[in-house]
């Protein structure tokens, strides 16, 4: 999952980033509304965590532009305002969810995951394929009943491959969804991660390489 945090309070932003990365999410930061719009224009984020009171471009305007663009990115709006009118107006702008400050990180993580599930209504909460069982909520992975310990990147790559349901996923797509904006597009990180993931999943090989195209899970 790729998440953008648009938050001008640097301590809060970095706390959120660290917490979401522990949940195997790829996270980028934008310190103001203008920076958020720039990142949203070039990257297909799954969820935007949007502080309403952003400098330069207000959070309301960021929300309005993103909705008008037809983007599939889900919006979780954050604000210190607690009144019902504030909540109604935020949702009225097109935000998918609304969370008032202060809040607890586990609640925010649960809301982000719930928003990520919305576009794919038929996607099961627990993903399965090739004898593999992956639970995004508990971060547990097993194959044929054997528990497997994965790194955060390995977990993220496997989750993307399972969602594809046997379809070919390009290395570029994996890099975009499982790594952040600082990843070198010419890096071999995807190849190394897939190699390690194959080894941990064991035999028979669960991940096939389609030369020149990408990777897919075995049927």
N, C-alpha and C positions, 0 to 999 in steps of 0.2 A: 504494500500500500504506500502511495506517495502523498505526503501531507505538507501543506504550506501553513506556517504560523505567521500571521500578520499581527504583531504586537510590539508596541513601542517601549514597554517596560522590559528592559534587557534582562533583568534577573528572572522575571516570570517567564519570558520567552525561552531562556536557556534551560530553565527548570522543566518546562513543558517539553522541549526538544529532547532532553535527556530521558525523561520518562517515556515518551513515545518511542524513542529508539530502543529502549529496553524491551518494548513490545514488538520488535522486529519491523518497525515502520521506517521508511526513508523520509527524513524531515528536513525542510529548508525553512529559513527565517526571512522575514521582510520587516524592517523597522518602521515603515510608514506605508500609507496607502498607495503612493506612487510606485514604490518598489514592489508592492504586492501586485499591482496591475501589470508591471513589466514582467514579473515571473509567471503570472497567469497567462500572459500572451504567448509565451514560448514553451511552457511545460504543461502537460496534461495531468494536473493534480486530481487525486480522488476526493480529498477533503480539504477545505480551507477552514482553519480556525481563525476567526476574524474578530479582532478587538474593534468595538464600535467607535471608540474615540481616538482614531488614528490621526496623526499629523499629516500635513501636506494635502492628502486626499482623504476625506472622512470615510470611515468604515461603511456608512450608509451608501455612499457613492460607489465604493468598491463593490458592494453587494449588488447594487442596481445594475452596474455595467456588466458584472459577471452573469447575472440572470438574463439580461437582454441579449448577451452574446450567444445564448443557447448552450452554454457549457454544461457538461454532465457533472462537473465538480459540485459536491455537496458542501453546504456552508453551515458551520457551527459558529454562531455569533456570541462573543463574550462582551459583557458590560458590567459596570459597577451599579448601573441603574436597576432598581428592584421593583418598580411599579408595574402594575398590570398593563397600563397604557404603553410603557416602554417595550414590554414583551410583545404586545400585539403589533406595535408599529414595526419592530424588528422583523417579525415573521411576515408582516405585510409587505416588506421590501423584497421578500423572496428567500430569506434565510430558512434553512431546513430545521434548525434547532437553535435554542437560545439558552445560554447558561450565565447566571449572574455570579459575580465575584463577591466574596471568596468562594472557591469550590475545592473539592478534593480530586486529586489526580485520577484515582480509580473510576470516578464517575465520568470524568472527561474521556478517558480511554474507552469506557463502555459506550458512550455516545458516539465517539468517532467510529468505532467498529460497527455500531448499528447503522450509521449513515452510509458506511461503505457497502453494507449489504443491500441497501435499498434499490440500487439500479438493477441488480440481478435477483429478482424476487424468488426465482426457482433455485438459487444456489443454496445448498444445505449448510447449516451452521458448521457441521463437521464434514470435512472434505475427504473423499476416498478415491482410490485408484491404484491399480497394480499392486494390490495387497497392502497399500499404505493407508493409514488413518491419521489425519492431521486436524487437531482441534485448535482453532485460532484463539479461543478464549483461555484455555488452560496452557497453551503453548506446548502441548504434548504431541509427539509423533511416534507412531509405531508401525511396524511392518510384520504382517502375519503374527501379530500378538507380541512381537519383540519391541520393547521400548528403545527409541533411538534418540540420542542427545545431539542436537544440532546447534551451530552458531546462529546468531540472529540473521546473517545474510543467507545461510543455507536454508533456514526456515522460510525466509521471504521468497527465495527462488522456488522452493518446493511448493509453496502456497500458490504462486503464479502458475506453475505448470499444472497443478491439480485443477485450478479454476479453468484452464484451457481445455480440460477433458480430452486429452489426447491430441489436441491441435498443436501445430508447430509454433513455437514461441521464439522469436529472434533474439539474438544476444543483445541487440540494441534495445529491444523492449524490456528485457530483464534488467539491463543497466539503468534504464529510465525509471523503472518502477521500484527497484530494490536498493538503488544507491541514490545519493543526493546530488545536488548540482555541481559539487566539486569533483565528481568522478571524471577521470580522464576517459574520453570516448575511445581512445586507442589502448586502454588498459586491458590486460588479460585476466582481470579479476573475475569476470563471469566464467571463463573457462576453468580457472583454478577452483572456484566455488562449486561448479558442476562436477568437476572431477572428485573433489572431496565428498560431495553429496552422494555420488554414485558408490563410492567406497563404503560409506556408512550405511547405505541402504542395502548393500550386499547383493547376493545372487538370487534369482536371475536378474540381470541388469534392468533397472527400472527406468532409466533415462536413456533415450536413443538420440544420437546426433544425426541430423539431416544436413548433409554437406551443403554448404552455401546458403542454408535457410535458417537453422537454429536447432532447437531441442524440443523433444516431446516425450511424454510418458508412454511407457509400454502399454499395450492394451490389456 
